[in-house]
């Protein structure tokens, strides 16, 4: 199952809140399908940002985190 196609990038147009909810659900299902749910949070965040696309990385880089929050996948 590790060769499953990841979900499409996050859409930052229209209703971004609804788009995030749907993207998060697809990503969660994808991570479960490839057994990523048991991996370290730092790796999950890397998958999230890679799959979500370049716009998500830009948004992520503008957020303020404590050291622990930056590597905490919730």
Residue frames relative to the residue before (quaternion, step in Angstrom):
aa qw qx qy qz dx dy dz
X 1.0000 0.0000 0.0000 0.0000 0.00 0.00 0.00
X 0.5117 0.6680 -0.4264 0.3318 3.65 1.16 -0.30
X 0.6788 0.4851 -0.2947 0.4659 3.59 1.20 -0.30
X 0.3236 0.7368 -0.5196 0.2872 3.57 1.18 0.51
X 0.4979 -0.6344 0.5044 0.3085 3.52 -1.16 0.66
X 0.4228 -0.7060 0.4973 0.2748 3.63 -0.81 0.92
X 0.6244 -0.5272 0.3990 0.4160 3.59 -1.22 0.33
X 0.6172 -0.5413 0.4207 0.3860 3.55 -1.29 0.38
X 0.6759 -0.5053 0.3615 0.3963 3.56 -1.26 0.49
X 0.5949 -0.5409 0.4695 0.3647 3.50 -1.32 0.46
X 0.2934 -0.7479 0.5714 0.1674 3.58 -1.00 0.86
X 0.1737 -0.8126 0.5538 0.0541 3.57 -0.68 1.14
X 0.5747 0.5248 -0.4023 0.4822 3.56 1.09 0.75
X 0.7551 0.3448 -0.2617 0.4923 3.56 -1.22 0.42
X 0.7704 -0.2769 0.2454 0.5192 3.56 -1.01 -0.86
X 0.2362 -0.8246 0.5017 0.1121 3.55 0.10 1.35
X 0.6057 0.5625 -0.3530 0.4384 3.59 1.05 -0.69
X 0.6834 0.4568 -0.2806 0.4955 3.60 0.88 -0.90
X 0.6222 0.5389 -0.3392 0.4554 3.58 1.03 -0.78
X 0.6413 0.5236 -0.3209 0.4599 3.59 1.01 -0.82
X 0.6424 0.5305 -0.3265 0.4465 3.59 0.91 -0.90
X 0.6901 0.4654 -0.2807 0.4778 3.59 0.89 -0.92
X 0.6395 0.5198 -0.3265 0.4629 3.59 0.99 -0.83
X 0.6546 0.5214 -0.3101 0.4510 3.57 0.90 -0.95
X 0.6476 0.5078 -0.3241 0.4667 3.60 0.97 -0.80
X 0.6630 0.4912 -0.3117 0.4711 3.60 0.90 -0.88
X 0.6551 0.5091 -0.3121 0.4628 3.59 0.97 -0.84
X 0.6394 0.5232 -0.3234 0.4614 3.60 0.96 -0.84
X 0.6590 0.4940 -0.3043 0.4786 3.58 0.92 -0.86
X 0.6360 0.5297 -0.3175 0.4626 3.57 1.00 -0.85
X 0.6779 0.4940 -0.2949 0.4576 3.58 0.86 -0.96
X 0.6310 0.5090 -0.3302 0.4835 3.59 1.03 -0.71
X 0.6674 0.5257 -0.3032 0.4316 3.58 0.92 -0.90
X 0.7557 0.3396 -0.2062 0.5206 3.60 1.04 -0.68
X 0.5034 -0.6905 0.3903 0.3427 3.58 1.29 0.39
X 0.3361 0.7458 -0.5017 0.2812 3.56 1.06 0.74
X 0.5342 0.6684 -0.3950 0.3344 3.59 1.19 -0.48
X 0.7043 0.4372 -0.2720 0.4887 3.62 1.16 -0.41
X 0.5276 0.6410 -0.3996 0.3887 3.61 1.28 0.04
X 0.6634 -0.5094 0.3588 0.4143 3.60 -1.23 0.34
X 0.6356 -0.5662 0.3800 0.3620 3.57 -1.15 0.70
X 0.6146 0.5626 -0.3531 0.4257 3.60 0.96 -0.80
X 0.6668 0.4858 -0.2949 0.4821 3.59 1.01 -0.79
X 0.6254 0.5348 -0.3339 0.4597 3.60 1.03 -0.76
X 0.6432 0.5136 -0.3163 0.4717 3.58 0.99 -0.82
X 0.6284 0.5281 -0.3319 0.4648 3.58 1.01 -0.77
X 0.6499 0.4914 -0.3140 0.4874 3.60 0.98 -0.80
X 0.6307 0.5456 -0.3313 0.4414 3.59 0.89 -0.92
X 0.7257 0.4410 -0.2553 0.4623 3.58 0.72 -1.04
X 0.6340 0.5262 -0.3303 0.4606 3.58 1.03 -0.71
X 0.7038 0.4499 -0.2636 0.4825 3.57 0.88 -0.94
X 0.6573 0.5343 -0.3198 0.4246 3.61 0.93 -0.84
X 0.4974 -0.6994 0.3920 0.3313 3.59 1.15 -0.50
X 0.7443 -0.4551 0.2758 0.4035 3.54 -1.33 0.25
X 0.6272 0.5314 -0.3546 0.4456 3.62 0.99 -0.67
X 0.6271 0.5323 -0.3323 0.4616 3.58 1.06 -0.71
X 0.6280 0.5255 -0.3357 0.4656 3.58 1.04 -0.74
X 0.6246 0.5300 -0.3361 0.4647 3.59 1.00 -0.79
X 0.6606 0.4904 -0.3033 0.4808 3.60 0.90 -0.92
X 0.6433 0.5343 -0.3183 0.4464 3.60 0.88 -0.94
X 0.6892 0.4963 -0.2808 0.4471 3.58 0.93 -0.90
X 0.6562 0.4957 -0.3224 0.4688 3.61 1.20 -0.29
X 0.5787 0.6055 -0.3704 0.4016 3.60 1.25 -0.28
X 0.3392 -0.7182 0.5693 0.2123 3.56 -1.19 0.60
X 0.0109 -0.7966 0.6027 -0.0449 3.55 -0.84 1.06
X 0.4254 -0.5788 0.5953 0.3601 3.50 -1.32 0.26
X 0.7020 -0.4588 0.3133 0.4456 3.59 -1.20 0.26
X 0.6946 0.4853 -0.2782 0.4525 3.58 0.90 -0.88
X 0.6461 0.5436 -0.3199 0.4299 3.57 1.03 -0.77
X 0.6176 0.5883 -0.3473 0.3897 3.59 0.98 -0.80
X 0.7748 0.2823 -0.1639 0.5415 3.61 1.08 -0.59
X 0.5290 0.6100 -0.4156 0.4188 3.59 1.19 0.51
X 0.1688 -0.7909 0.5845 0.0667 3.56 -0.45 1.23
X 0.0674 -0.8164 0.5735 -0.0028 3.55 -0.52 1.19
